[in-house]
Amino acid sequence: MNSHKKTNVLIFFSILFLYFFSLNIYQMHDQHWTAMLDQDIMIIYNSLLVSSGYEQENSVHPAYTTFLILGGIFKICSLFFDNFTLQEVLSSNMMDQEFQKLFYIGRIVNSVNLFLITFFIYKVLQQLKISQFITLLAISFSVFFISFYELLFLIRSEVISILMFLISFYFLIKFLNSNNIFHIILTGLFFGFSMLAKIQVIFLFLTIFIALPFLINYLSASDRFNNLIENSKLLGLSRITLVSFILLFILIQAFLAKIFLENLNDAAFTFLHNEDSFFFLFFVVFYFIFIKVLSKYNFVDSSQIVVVLGLIVSGFTLCLIFVLLLDISNLIPFNKLNLIKLSNPIKFMTMHTFEVEGEKSIIITIKALIQALAGKIELSAEFNEEYNPTILNIDTKIFFRNLHLILFLSLILLSSFVKKNKISIYLSVVFFSGIIIYYLTFLLRETIGYNIFIFPLYLILFSILLNNLNRKYLLIFSSIFFLVFTIENIYLSSMYKNIFKREPQVYSFCGIDKWKNSENYEENYNNQSYIKLVAGEDRWIKTFASKFYKVAHEYCIQLRDEEGNREAKFKIKS
């Protein structure tokens, strides 16, 4: 890349960073740390726990990587400044100010991570040999993407999970372009960190695994790869690694998972009633047949796939060894339940879906999806019945998602007729299928920020397809996409207004008159939001941050002292 192009890229990313960073600062400057209890304070508190040498308390999602990064920043700050350890914060006479400080840091770190997502998409598209113009054009879509604004003003684990995924994917493509084994080990390492942040990212990695044979052909990596395999013992070692990994997984599911999860009282975690065991084995068999068929028609050398997967698994294992060593050495504690979440992602995701006929399971949910697609039952992931804007009697988000699918399908068909590049089309179809899978999971459960999981697929698919077409088609389709995204933002703009009007939730669990919300605040907020404000704030704290429950009680006492009325009753009971 010449100096002129480097300057343009630097200017582009500088403007993009300043835009997101400034917008974040503007929104949070008068934001109280209790405004969104789910998940701001949960992440701040658990990060503080981890950085202070305690195991994470949160058990709903792994979120370990999130706590590791933010907690690590708190740890570094504690070396130079006071009140950055759990003990110091809890013993402070200004607990409110201390949590507010941690909240600001968490939000700033979150905005930087969100920006880094755009940077690593740029790096991925570079490695995919997409032109610089199309790459920057694709990344500019982030300004119009809904989940970027949802997550910019919240502290959540989805951001870290996607960032780790993109770093993992970047090193995978870099390996295919360079055959540097260190890069593929890093692929597996960041794969592990991505899963330890949010297990919903599993479908992105499954998409990449399916796309792998086509990626090898797309990057013309086959000949270089064969030379590497022939001059090493990687094939034999990779076979041993993969077989060992499969056997270890079965062992964990059959014995260890049941022992770890006895406290959950869930009979579904027995070997014969565990969806993840059968899903994993089904995928292994399916993938084996898939690769064998492609190999039969000389589309891919199966040994290449074996080596790549074997090395990824090795890197993934190193990730687990690393976090366990941090735990053993008492540097960063690791909750062992996270290992079970890694080996049972489908089960743990299903536990948080809607209930169908009073039972939660992947079998039930798949059945519900089939029935819904056949029009036999009405299925909705609607979280807030009080706010359901529609277009042509279709939920607004679903309407635009279907419109996106139509646009991408049209682009795939056009590309197949104009350029007739089979590899690009095959690769595009895989990424398109990944988008559809996420759309189906959104029907089962959707909340703020989940859209971010399809963002990389959107940009990669857009870039690969348009990279093969001339400027005329590039202008037409980019204009259409920008128009659709703009209209979508206009239709959902009422939701954004709430973001800048969030009020503290202190009164709900402290009962201090000074902290009362404005009249009808909760009702007005819920009437313009896909996701309701957390109901029963003190119950939420007790359920999802039980140790913080007592912290909140002391916090309320301090606020009462400031009011000179310590004797008043609290809604939170010790």
N, C-alpha and C positions, 0 to 999 in steps of 0.2 A: 504494500500500500504506500503510495507516494505521500509526501508531506501535506499536499493540498487536501487530499482525502482524509488524512488523519486529523487535520484541523477542523474539517467539516463534521467529522464524527465527534470530536471533542466538544465543539460548539453545541451540537445536537443533544448530547447527553448532559451537558452543563445546564442547558435550558430545561430539559426534562426533569433533572434532579431539583433545580430551583423551584420549578412549578409544584411538584409533589411536596417538597419539603416546606415551602412557604405556605401552601394550602393547609398542611398538617399543623404547622405552628399557629396559623390564624384560627383554626377551629379549636385547638386545645388550650389556647392561652387563658381562657376563662372557664375551662372544663374541670369539674371536680372529679376526683378519682372514683367516687361512688356512682357516677352517672350511669355507667353500664356495668352492672355487677357480673354479667356473663359476657366476656370472660376476662375483662381487664384485671380486676383485683385477684382473681384466681391465679392468673399467670404471674403477676407481680409477687404475690405471697409465696407461691411454690418456688419461684426462682430465688427468692430470699431464703427459703428453707434449704434448697440445694446448695446455694453458695455458702451457707452457714454450717454445712455438714450434716444436714438432716435429709431423710428420704422425702421425695415428693409425696404430697398428701392426695393430690388429684388422682383419681382412678378411672375417670370416664374415658379419657383418651391418653395415649402414651405421653405425648407432649414433652418427652424427656429432652429432645434436642432444643426445644424452645427454652426450657428451664436452664439447660446447660449454657446456652449462649447468653441469655439475659442475666442469669446468675453469675456467669463468668465476668460479665461487665460490672455487676455489683461487687464482685470479689476484688477486681482490679481497683475500683473506686475506693474500696475499704482500706487499701494500702496507703492511700494519700489523704482521704477525708474521713471524718467521723460519721457515724449513723448510717452505715451501709451494711451492717450485719443484723441478723434477726434480733439478737440480744440487745443491741444498741437501740434499734427502732422501738422495740417493745418497752424498753425502760425509759424512753424519752418522755419528757413532759409536753412535747409538741408532736404527738403521734400523727395528727392530721397533716401537719406540714411535712413530716417525713414521708408519709405515704404519697403525698402530692408530688414530692420530689422524685420518688421512685416511678410514679406514674408518668411524669414528663420524660424521664430517661427512657422508659419502656416505649413510649409513643415515638420518640425520636429514633430509637433503634429500629422500630417497626417500619418507619418511613424509609430508612436507609435500606433495609432488607427488601422492601417493595421495589425500590429503585434498582437494586441489584438483580432482581428478577428480569427487568428489561435489559440490563447489561448482559446477562448470561444467555438470554434469548438471542441477542446480537451475536455472541460468541458461537452459539449453536448454529445459527444461520450462516455464519462465516464458514464454519467447518463443513456445512452442507453445500458450500460453493454457490450460495445465492448472491446475486449482484448486490452491491452496496446500496443502490437506490431502492430496490425492493425491500431489502433488509430494514432500512431506516423507515420506509413507508409502513411496513408491517408493524414495527415497534411503536410508531406514532398512534396506532390503534389503542394503545394502553390508555391514552387520554380519554377515550370514549368508552372504555370497558367498565361496566357497572361494578364488578367486584373490586376493581382497584379503589374505587371510592368507598365501598363498604368496608374494606380492610385497611384503608389509609387512616380511618378514624376509629379504629379498634385495635386492641392487642390480641391477636389470635394466632394459632399454630399453623393455619393453612399457608400463611406467607412463608414461614420457615420450611415447611414441607415441600412446597413448589420450588423454592430456591435450591434446596438440596437435590431435588429431582433434576433440575436444569443443569446443575454442576455435574451430577452423575452422567446425564445424557451427553453433556459436552465432552467429558473424558472418554466416553464410549466412542463417539464419532472421531475424536482426536486419535484414539487407538487405531481405529480402522484406517485412518489416513497416514499413520506413522509407524504402526506395529510396535510401539513402545509399551512393554508389559506393565510398566509402572502406571500408565494411564488407565488400563483396564482394571487394575487393582483398586485405583481410586474410584472407578465407576461403582464397584461393589461397596466400597467404604461409604460413599455418599448415598447409595441406595439404602443402606442400613440407617443412616442418620435421617433420611427422608421419611422412612417408615416409622422411626421412633418419634417423629414429630406428629404425624397424622396418618393413620393406616388407610384412609380413603385414597391415598395416592397409589395404592396397589394396582388400580386399573390402568394408570398411566404406564407403570412398568410392564404390565402384561401386554399393553399395546406395543411398547418398544420391543419386547421379546418376539412378538408376532412379526413386527416390521424388520427384525434383524436380517433375515436372508435378503430382503429387498434393499436394505441399507448397504449391505456388502456389495451388491451389484450396482447400486446407484453411485457409490463412491469408487467403483472399479478397484476394490480392495482385494479381490480374490487371489490374484497372482502373487501380490506382495505377501499376503497372508499364508499362502501355501509354502513359500520359502521359509517363513518363520517356523511353521509347524514341522517341516521336514528337517530342519537343523536344530531341533530341540526335542525334549521329552514331554512337551506340553500336552500332547494328545492323551498319553497314558495317564499322566497325573490328573488331567481334567476329568477323565472317565472315573478314576478312583474318587475324586472329590465329589462329583455329582451323585454317584451311587451312595457314598457315605452320607451325604447331605439328605438324600431321600430316606435312608434307613434311620438317620438321627431324627428326622421329622416324625416318622411313624412312632419311634420310641417315645419321643416327647408327648405326642398326642395320646398314646396308649397308656402311659404311666405317669409321667411327671406333671402333665397338664391337670390331670384329675386331682393329684395331690395339692398342687398350688391353688386350685379353684374350689376346693371343698367348702371354703367359707362363703362362696356364692350360692351354694345350695341349688345348683343348676344341673339337672340330670343330663342335659344336652352335652355336657362335656365328658361323656363317656365315649370310648372309641367307636362304638357301633352307632352312636347317635350324635356324631360330630360332623357337621356340614363341611368344615374346613378340611378334614382328612380326605373325604371323598372328592371335594372340589379340587384339592391339590393333586390327588392321584389321577383324577379325570384329566386335568390340564397336562400332566406329565405324559399320559398316554396319547392325548390329542396332539400335543406338540411333537412327540416322537413320530407319529404317523404323518403329521404335517411336513416335517423336515425330510422324512424318507420319501414322500411323494415328490417334493421339490428336487431332492437329490436324484431320484429316478429319471427325471426329465432334464437332468444336468443344469438345473437352475441354481443350485447351491451345493457345495461340498459339505456334507453333514459333519465331517470332522472339524470344520471351521466353527460351526455352531457349538459343538461340544466344547471346544477350547475356550470360546468367548464366555459361555455360560459357566464353565468350570472356574475361570479366573474371576468372574463376577461374584460367584459364590465364595471364593477365597477372600475377596475384598470385604464382602458382607460379614464373613466370619471374623475377619480382623476388626471390624467395627464393634462387634459384640465383645470380642476379647478386650478391646480398648476400654469400653465403658465398664466392663467387669473389673479390669485392673484399676481403674479409677475408684471403683467401689471398694475393692479389697485393700487398696493403699490408703483408704479413708480420705481421699482428696475430694471426690464427688460421689455421693451415695447414689445407688441405682436400685430402684424398686423392681424386684424380680418378676412381679406381675406383668411388667412390660414385655418380658420374653414370651409370655403366653399370649399377649395381645398380638405380637408379631407372628406367631404361629397360628393364630385364630382370628385373622382380620375380618372374615365374613361373619363369623359368629358375633363379634363385638360390634360390628356395624349394624347387624340385624337387631341387636338388643336396643338400638335407639331409633328404629323405624316405627311406623305406626303399628297398631295392633289390628290384626285381622282375625276375627272370630275368637278374640281373647288369647291368641297364641302368637308368639314371636318366633319365627324361624325362616331360614332362607327358602325352604320348600314352600312354605305358606306364601311368602312374598313373591316368589316366581310364579306360583299359581295365580296370585292376584294380578300380576302384571299381564299374564296371558289372557285372563278373563277381561281385564280392562281394555286390552288391545282388540279383543273380539267384541267389545261393546256390551258385555254381559253385566259388568259392575262399574260403578263410577269410582275412580281412584284419584285421590288428590293429596298432595303433600302440603296443602294449605295450612300454615301455622296460625294465621289470624283471620278468622271468619268475618271480622269487622272491616277488613280492608282487602278487597278482592277486585281491583280494576280489571276490566275486560275489553277486548277488541273483537267484535263479531262474536260475542258470547264465549270467547276463549280467554283464559287467564293471560294477562299481558305478557308475563315472562315466557309462558309456553308459546304464545303467538309469535314472539320474536325469535325464540329458539327454532321453531319450525321454519320461519323465514330464513334464518341463517342456514339451516340444513338444505333448503331449496337452492339457495345461492351457491353453496359449496357443491351440491350435486350437479348443478348447471355448469359450474366451473370444471368439474371433473369430466363431464360429458364433452364439453367443448374442447378441453385439452386432449382427450382421447381421439377426437376427430381431426383436430388441426395438426397436432404434433405426432400423434401415434407413438409416443414413447411409453412402451409397456411398463418399464421399471418404475417410472414416475407415477403412472396410473395405479399400479399395484400398491406402491407405497402410500399414495394418497387415499386409496380405498381403506387401507389399514387404519390410518389416522382418522378418517371419517367414521369408521366403525367404533373407534375409541370414543369419539364425541357422542355417538348414539348410546353407547353403554352408560356414560355419565348422565345423559338425559334421562335414561330409564331409572337410574338410581335416584335421581332428583325427584321422581314421582313417589318414591318410597319415603324419602326424607330430604328436606332441603332447609337450610338455614343461611344466615348471613355469611357470605364469603365462599360458599361452596362452588360458585361459578368459576373461581380462580383455577380450578382443576382442568377446565377445558381451554383456558386461555393459551397455554403453550401449543396445544393441538390446533387451535384456530390459526395462530400465526405461522406455524410450520406448514400446515396444509395450504394456506393462502400463498405462502412464499414459494413452495415447490411448484405449485400449479402455474402461477403467474411467471415464474422464472423461465418457463418453457414457451411462453407466448410473446407475441410482439407488443410494442408499446400501445397500439390501438386497443387491444384487449385489456392491457394493464390499466389504461386510463378509464375504460368503461367500468370494469369490475371494482377497481379501487374507489371510484366515485359512488358506485351503488352501495358498497359496504359502508363507506363513510356516511352516506345519507341514511341508511338503515340504523346504524349505531346512534346517529344524532337524533333521529326521531324516537328511538327507544329511550334515550336519555330524557327527552322532553316529556314523554309519556310518564316516566317514573320520577320526574323531578320533585313531585310532592314528597316522595320518600326522603329525598336529600335534605329538604327543609328541616326535618326533624333533627338531623345530624348537628345542625348549628343551633338548636334550641334545647339540647339536653340539659336537664336540671339534676342536681344532686339527689340521691335517694337516702340521705341520712335520716330524714324524719321517719321513714318507714320502719327503721329498726331502732332508732334512738328516741323518737317521740319528742324532740326538742322543737318548740314553736318557731324559733328563729329559722329552722331549716325546712319549714313547711313549703311544699311545692305550690306553684301558682294554681289558681282555681281550674279544676278539670284538666290538669296537666296530663295525667295518665290516660284519660279517656281520649283527649285530643291527639296525643301521640299515637295511641293504638289505632285510631281511625285513619292514620296516614302512614302506616308502616306494615310491611309484610311480616315482621317479627314483633310480637308484643314485648313490652317491658317485662322484666322478670317479676312475677307475682309472688307475694309472700317472701320479701327480701330476707328476713331473719331465718325463715325455713330454708331458703336457698343456701345461705351461708352455712347453716348447720349441716345440710346434706352434702354439699360439695367442698366445703372447707371447714370441717368440724373443729379443728384446732383453732382456726381463725375465729370461731364463734366466741370464745373467751376473749380473744384479742379485741373483737368488736365491742364487747361489753366494757372493757377498760377504756376503749376509745370513746364510747358514749359518756363514761364517767368524766373524762377529761373535758369533753365538750360541755357537760353540765357544770363543771367547775368554772369554765369561762363565763357561763351564764349566772354564776353565783347561786345555783339552785341544785345542789348535789343530792338533795333528799328526794327529788321527784322520781317517780317510777319509770323504769325502762321497759321497752317492749321486749328487748333481749334479756333473758334470764340466765344467770350464771349456772 
